[in-house]
Amino acid sequence: MELIPAVAAWALSSTCQSMVARDWLGGICPRRIDAEELSLRLSSSARVYLPGSDGFTRATTRWSVLDVPGVKVAAVPGTENDVAEIVRYANKQNVPYIAVSGGHGAITTVGKMQEGIEIWMNQLSNVEISDDGLTAKIGGGALSKSVTDTLWSAGKQTVTGGCECTSILGPGLGGGHGFLQARYGLIGDQFVSMNVVLADGTIQIIDKNSDLWWAMNGAGHNFGIVTSITSKIHDIQHPNWAYESFIFTGDKVEGLYDKINTHLLKNGTQPVDVMNYSFFFNNPDVDPTKPLIIIFIFQEGATAVDATYTASFHDLGPISTEAAEGSYLDLPVWTGNGNESPPCQKAGLKNIRFPIDIESYHIPSQRKAYDLFASATQEIPAFNNSLFLKGGLTYSVQGVQSIPSESTAYPFRGDNLLLAPFITYAPGEPDLDKKAAELGHALRNIIHEGTGRSEMHTYVNYAYGDEAKENWYGHEKWRQEKLLTLKNKYDPRRKFSFYAPIA
């Protein structure tokens, strides 16, 4: 009776060895990763880590522990060519792979990568300013603070995300919002050229003359691993920044968001030097039964925020206010996104978001979302002190909207507001994942209903993972057809299908 399984195993092993590159056997054949063999293909500065080692833990620990990739080997390239070698090796062995920089990609689709290789990009973190001072070459693993600090010391800056510990490329390949977007556009809009490892393991330098360039700015996670970019950089013109914050009780929801609409947002004409940021949060020491609301108003080139923008919020009756002055380097800390802030800690929590882009606040929807948020955080203790709804991340948009929408795969340049219910909780309690997802969807749906739109716009870099690809990459038929055509050309075997896949 033992002979039949033994013969079957031998036959399967022989077939797998002779046909390992055949993708259709991927679900049948055991996936073999020889760490020593892989290491010998790489440069002397590369590293290959196995489970149980400190290096593996550092490489694979993520900000959110919901639906994480299943990593058998963590490979750390020391050169850009190492990335290509890792991809070629993985293709030969028919194993999946995923590139990681800061480890903050929380979308649940990355959990579909199992029994594979993680390519941790952290050694490719160089920032080199060109001789003419107009561009900088930035490594694919460079984190925002490193880029900002290096450029700042040379009197330069570029658009980065608001969080110090996330990479440039992670957000940039999905568009990438940032504090300076009003002047210069999205993170991806700064890119001049990029070195990309394609699905076949070749390295290409692409720029606006390549048909792939369009797709890389907005849907780039689907087409390759960017080992470095050349990015536009800009002289620092306004080093000073200031902020004033206001905390309100829940009875001020309607008044607060009406004032944001009329005094700040102004139908998408918010001044380029002004930004605001608000969210609902729980503080039982102040009010044990109802969330509070905080709004920050930031101004560039100022040592105090102009009263033109703050007077109406003082009139609304906040329970506390605060103000400070500093520089652009202080913005991440002020917004709670510095390296020492909670969003930069990998604390073993499940962190999920449900983004939606809109044009302006629908006041009844803000009230309805607040009330649901309040009841949920009372009824589900695990969410009580750890869930907040970003009432709005309101960057100015002039620089974003000055770039023709059809010129990049990033689809939602016409929207003025980025909202994202954000739920964070510790794993363990039964059904908590389901309850968190239900709450996140419900909060987002409230906001969506208030827009009056049939189509939902969801920022791909914050996506939960079960949205439709039209929600991430645009509802126009031509966009979807163009993306699929390029996918079939550059990645016919769907090697890059773990981060918000288009196919």
C-alpha positions in Angstrom: 0.0 0.0 0.0 3.0 2.3 0.5 4.2 1.8 -3.1 1.5 3.9 -4.8 2.2 7.1 -2.8 5.9 6.6 -3.2 5.7 6.1 -6.9 3.4 9.1 -7.2 5.8 11.3 -5.2 8.7 10.2 -7.4 6.7 10.9 -10.6 5.7 14.4 -9.3 9.2 15.2 -8.2 10.6 14.2 -11.6 8.0 16.3 -13.4 8.6 19.3 -11.2 12.3 19.2 -11.7 12.0 18.9 -15.4 9.2 21.5 -15.8 9.9 23.9 -12.9 9.3 27.0 -15.0 5.8 26.0 -15.9 3.6 28.3 -13.9 0.6 25.9 -14.0 2.5 23.5 -11.8 3.0 26.2 -9.2 0.1 24.9 -7.1 1.3 21.2 -7.3 5.1 21.2 -7.2 6.9 21.9 -4.0 8.6 25.3 -4.1 12.3 25.0 -3.5 14.4 28.0 -2.3 18.1 27.2 -1.7 19.3 30.1 0.4 23.0 29.2 -0.2 22.5 29.0 -3.9 20.7 32.3 -4.0 23.4 34.0 -1.9 26.1 32.9 -4.3 24.4 34.7 -7.1 24.5 38.0 -5.3 27.1 40.7 -4.5 29.2 40.5 -1.4 27.2 43.3 0.3 23.9 41.4 -0.1 22.4 39.3 2.6 20.1 36.3 2.7 18.2 35.6 5.9 16.3 32.5 7.0 13.4 32.3 9.6 14.7 32.3 13.1 17.5 34.8 12.5 17.5 38.4 13.7 17.9 39.6 10.2 14.9 37.8 9.0 12.8 39.3 11.8 14.0 42.8 11.0 13.3 42.3 7.3 9.8 40.8 7.6 8.3 42.6 10.6 5.4 44.8 9.3 3.4 47.7 10.5 0.2 45.7 10.2 0.0 42.0 11.0 -3.3 41.3 9.1 -2.7 39.2 6.0 1.0 39.4 5.9 3.1 37.7 3.2 4.3 34.2 3.9 8.1 34.6 3.6 10.5 31.6 3.4 13.6 33.6 2.6 14.4 37.3 3.0 16.9 38.5 0.5 18.5 41.9 1.0 20.1 43.3 -2.2 23.3 45.2 -1.9 23.3 46.5 -5.5 20.6 47.2 -8.0 21.7 44.2 -10.1 21.1 42.0 -7.0 17.4 42.7 -7.4 17.5 41.4 -10.9 19.4 38.3 -9.8 16.8 37.6 -7.1 14.0 37.9 -9.6 15.7 35.7 -12.1 16.4 33.1 -9.4 12.8 33.2 -8.2 11.5 32.8 -11.7 13.8 29.8 -12.3 12.5 28.1 -9.1 8.9 29.2 -9.8 8.5 30.9 -6.4 6.7 34.2 -5.8 8.4 37.3 -4.5 7.5 40.7 -3.2 9.6 43.8 -2.7 9.4 45.7 0.6 10.9 49.0 1.7 9.4 50.4 4.9 7.0 47.5 5.5 3.9 49.8 5.8 1.9 48.4 2.9 -1.1 47.2 4.8 -3.3 46.1 1.9 -4.6 42.6 2.5 -3.8 41.4 -1.0 -0.1 41.1 -0.1 -1.1 38.2 2.1 -1.6 36.2 -1.1 2.2 36.0 -1.5 3.0 32.7 0.3 6.0 30.4 0.4 8.1 33.0 -1.4 11.0 35.5 -1.3 10.8 38.9 0.3 13.2 41.4 -1.3 14.0 43.9 1.4 15.2 47.1 -0.2 16.7 48.8 2.8 20.3 48.8 1.7 19.4 50.6 -1.5 18.9 53.9 0.3 21.3 56.3 -1.3 20.4 59.9 -2.0 22.8 61.6 -4.5 22.2 65.2 -5.6 23.2 65.9 -9.2 25.9 68.4 -10.1 23.4 70.9 -11.5 21.2 70.7 -8.3 18.1 70.0 -10.3 17.6 66.3 -9.6 18.6 63.6 -7.1 19.1 59.9 -7.6 17.2 58.1 -4.8 17.5 54.4 -4.0 14.4 52.2 -4.1 14.6 51.6 -0.3 15.2 55.2 0.8 12.9 56.3 3.6 11.3 59.7 3.7 13.2 61.2 6.6 16.5 60.2 5.0 15.6 61.9 1.7 14.2 65.0 3.4 17.2 65.5 5.7 19.8 64.9 3.0 18.1 67.3 0.6 17.5 69.9 3.4 21.1 70.1 4.3 21.8 71.1 0.7 19.1 73.7 0.6 16.8 71.4 -1.4 13.5 69.6 -1.0 11.1 67.4 -2.9 7.6 66.0 -2.4 7.6 63.1 0.1 4.8 61.5 2.1 4.0 62.8 5.5 5.4 59.9 7.5 9.1 59.8 8.2 9.4 56.0 8.2 7.7 55.1 4.9 9.7 54.9 1.7 9.6 57.3 -1.3 8.8 54.5 -3.8 6.0 52.8 -1.9 3.7 55.8 -2.0 5.2 57.2 -5.2 4.2 54.3 -7.3 0.6 54.8 -6.3 0.7 58.6 -6.9 1.9 59.7 -3.5 0.4 62.7 -1.5 2.6 65.0 0.3 3.0 68.3 2.1 4.5 70.1 -0.9 2.0 68.8 -3.5 0.3 72.1 -3.9 3.4 73.6 -5.4 4.9 70.6 -7.2 2.4 67.8 -7.6 2.4 64.2 -6.3 5.5 62.3 -5.3 5.3 60.4 -8.6 5.1 63.6 -10.6 8.6 64.4 -9.5 10.1 61.3 -11.2 12.3 62.0 -14.2 13.5 58.4 -14.8 13.6 55.1 -13.0 15.6 51.9 -13.0 13.1 49.0 -13.0 13.5 45.3 -12.7 10.8 43.8 -14.9 9.1 40.4 -14.5 11.6 38.7 -16.7 14.5 39.8 -14.5 15.9 42.4 -16.9 16.7 45.9 -15.8 15.4 48.8 -17.8 15.9 52.6 -17.5 12.6 54.1 -18.4 11.4 57.7 -18.7 8.5 59.6 -20.3 9.5 58.1 -23.7 8.5 54.6 -22.6 5.0 53.3 -22.8 5.5 51.9 -19.3 6.1 55.3 -17.8 2.3 56.1 -17.8 1.5 53.0 -15.8 4.4 53.4 -13.3 3.0 56.7 -12.0 -0.2 55.4 -10.3 -0.1 51.6 -10.8 3.6 51.0 -10.6 3.4 48.2 -8.0 2.0 46.0 -10.8 4.8 46.3 -13.3 8.2 45.9 -11.6 10.6 46.6 -8.8 12.1 50.1 -8.9 15.7 50.0 -7.7 16.3 53.7 -8.0 14.7 56.9 -9.4 15.9 60.2 -10.6 13.6 62.8 -9.0 13.2 66.5 -9.5 14.3 68.5 -6.5 13.6 72.2 -5.6 15.2 75.0 -3.8 13.8 75.7 -0.3 11.9 78.9 -0.7 9.8 78.8 2.5 11.7 77.1 5.3 9.3 78.3 8.1 6.1 76.5 9.0 3.6 77.1 11.7 0.5 75.3 13.0 -2.5 76.0 15.2 -4.7 73.2 16.5 -8.2 73.1 18.0 -10.0 70.4 19.9 -13.8 70.3 19.8 -16.5 68.2 21.4 -18.8 66.1 19.3 -21.6 68.7 19.2 -19.5 70.8 17.0 -19.3 68.4 14.0 -21.6 70.3 11.8 -20.2 73.7 12.5 -16.6 72.5 12.2 -16.8 70.9 8.8 -19.0 73.7 7.5 -16.2 76.1 8.4 -13.6 73.9 6.8 -15.6 73.8 3.6 -16.1 77.6 3.5 -13.0 79.0 5.2 -10.3 76.6 4.1 -11.3 74.2 1.3 -13.1 76.9 -0.7 -14.3 74.6 -3.5 -10.8 73.3 -4.0 -9.1 76.7 -4.0 -7.4 76.4 -0.6 -4.2 78.5 -0.8 -1.1 76.7 -1.7 0.6 77.6 1.6 -2.2 76.3 3.8 -3.1 72.7 4.8 -5.4 71.2 7.4 -5.8 67.8 9.0 -8.6 66.6 11.2 -9.8 63.4 12.8 -12.1 61.9 15.5 -10.4 60.3 18.5 -11.2 59.0 21.9 -9.8 60.5 25.1 -11.7 59.1 28.1 -10.0 61.5 30.5 -11.8 64.4 28.8 -15.0 62.6 27.8 -15.5 58.9 28.5 -18.6 58.5 26.3 -18.0 60.6 23.2 -15.1 61.1 20.8 -13.4 64.4 20.4 -12.4 66.1 17.1 -9.1 67.8 16.5 -8.1 70.0 13.5 -4.7 71.2 12.7 -4.2 74.2 10.4 -0.7 74.5 8.9 0.8 77.4 7.0 4.0 77.5 5.0 6.4 80.5 5.2 4.9 81.7 8.4 5.9 81.9 12.1 2.2 81.9 13.1 -0.9 80.9 11.2 -2.7 83.9 9.8 -5.9 84.8 11.7 -7.7 84.8 8.4 -7.7 81.0 8.6 -8.1 80.5 12.3 -10.5 83.2 13.6 -13.7 81.3 12.7 -12.5 78.2 14.6 -11.8 80.2 17.7 -15.3 81.5 17.4 -16.7 78.0 17.3 -15.7 77.4 20.9 -12.9 74.8 21.1 -12.1 73.2 24.5 -8.4 73.7 23.9 -6.0 75.2 21.4 -2.3 75.0 20.7 0.2 76.7 18.4 3.8 76.3 17.4 6.3 77.4 14.8 9.2 75.5 13.2 10.3 74.3 9.8 9.3 71.8 7.2 11.3 69.2 9.1 8.8 69.5 12.0 5.7 68.6 10.0 5.8 64.8 10.5 6.2 65.1 14.3 3.4 67.8 14.5 1.1 65.5 12.5 2.0 62.5 14.6 4.0 60.8 11.9 7.5 61.1 13.1 9.9 58.2 13.6 9.0 58.0 17.3 5.3 58.4 16.7 2.8 55.4 16.8 2.5 55.1 13.0 6.2 54.3 12.8 6.1 51.6 15.5 5.7 47.9 14.4 3.9 46.8 17.5 2.2 43.7 16.3 -1.1 45.4 15.7 -3.6 45.0 12.9 -3.9 48.3 11.1 -6.5 48.7 8.3 -7.8 51.7 6.4 -10.8 52.4 4.1 -9.9 55.4 2.0 -12.2 57.5 0.0 -11.4 60.6 -2.1 -14.1 63.3 -2.2 -14.5 66.9 -3.4 -15.9 68.5 -0.2 -17.4 67.6 3.1 -21.1 66.5 3.1 -22.1 67.8 6.6 -24.9 65.2 7.4 -22.5 62.4 6.4 -19.9 63.7 8.8 -22.4 63.7 11.6 -23.6 60.1 10.7 -20.0 58.9 10.6 -19.2 60.5 13.9 -22.2 58.9 15.6 -21.3 55.4 14.2 -17.7 55.9 15.3 -18.9 56.9 18.8 -21.2 53.9 19.2 -18.7 51.4 17.8 -15.9 52.5 20.1 -18.2 52.1 23.1 -19.7 48.7 22.0 -16.4 47.1 21.0 -13.8 47.6 23.8 -10.9 46.5 21.5 -11.5 49.6 19.4 -12.2 52.0 22.2 -8.9 53.8 22.4 -7.4 52.6 19.1 -9.7 53.6 16.3 -10.1 57.0 14.8 -11.6 58.3 11.6 -9.4 60.7 9.7 -11.9 63.5 9.2 -9.8 64.7 6.4 -6.3 65.0 5.1 -6.6 68.3 3.2 -3.5 69.0 1.2 -3.8 71.9 -1.3 -4.2 70.5 -4.7 -3.1 73.1 -7.3 0.1 71.3 -8.2 -1.7 68.0 -8.5 -4.5 69.3 -10.7 -2.1 71.3 -12.9 -1.0 68.0 -14.4 -3.4 66.5 -17.0 -5.3 63.6 -15.5 -4.9 61.4 -18.6 -1.1 61.8 -18.5 -0.6 59.3 -15.7 -2.3 56.2 -14.3 -3.1 58.0 -11.1 -6.8 58.6 -11.6 -8.3 61.0 -9.1 -6.6 64.4 -9.6 -10.0 66.2 -9.4 -10.7 65.3 -5.8 -9.8 67.7 -3.0 -10.0 65.6 0.1 -8.5 62.2 1.2 -10.5 60.6 4.0 -9.7 57.2 5.6 -11.4 55.4 8.5 -8.5 53.8 10.3 -8.9 50.9 12.6 -6.1 49.5 14.8 -6.4 46.6 17.2 -4.5 43.8 18.8 -5.0 40.3 17.3 -6.6 37.5 19.3 -10.3 38.1 19.9 -12.5 35.9 17.7 -14.3 37.7 14.9 -12.5 40.9 15.5 -11.1 41.0 11.9 -14.7 40.7 10.6 -16.0 43.3 12.9 -13.2 45.7 12.1 -13.8 45.3 8.3 -17.6 45.7 8.7 -17.1 49.0 10.6 -14.5 50.3 8.2 -16.7 49.6 5.2 -19.7 51.1 7.0 -17.9 54.3 7.8 -16.6 54.7 4.3 -20.0 53.9 2.8 -21.5 56.7 4.8 -19.0 59.2 3.3 -19.6 57.7 -0.2 -23.3 58.1 0.0 -22.9 61.7 0.9 -20.9 62.4 -2.3 -23.9 61.4 -4.5 -21.5 59.6 -6.8 -22.1 56.1 -8.1 -18.4 55.5 -8.4 -16.1 55.3 -5.4 -12.6 56.7 -5.5 -10.1 55.0 -3.2 -6.5 56.0 -2.8 -4.6 52.8 -3.6 -1.8 53.4 -1.0 -4.3 53.3 1.8 -6.6 50.6 0.3 -8.0 47.8 2.5 -7.7 45.2 -0.3 -11.2 44.1 -1.3 -12.0 47.1 -3.4 -12.5 46.8 -7.2 -9.6 47.7 -9.4 -11.7 50.5 -10.8 -11.8 52.0 -7.3 -8.0 52.1 -7.2 -7.1 52.9 -10.8 -10.1 54.8 -12.3 -13.5 53.9 -13.7 -12.9 55.0 -17.2 -12.9 52.1 -19.6 -9.8 53.4 -21.5 -7.8 53.4 -18.2 -8.6 49.8 -17.5 -7.9 48.7 -21.0 -4.6 50.5 -21.2 -3.4 49.0 -17.9 -4.4 45.5 -19.0 -2.6 45.9 -22.3 0.6 47.0 -20.6 0.2 44.3 -18.0 0.0 41.7 -20.8 3.0 43.1 -22.4 5.3 43.6 -19.4 4.1 40.9 -17.0 2.2 38.2 -18.9 2.7 35.7 -16.1 1.5 38.0 -13.4 4.6 38.0 -11.3 3.6 41.4 -9.8 0.1 40.6 -8.5 0.3 41.0 -4.8 -0.2 44.8 -4.3 -3.6 46.0 -5.5 -3.5 43.8 -8.6 -4.9 45.1 -11.8 -5.2 41.5 -13.2 
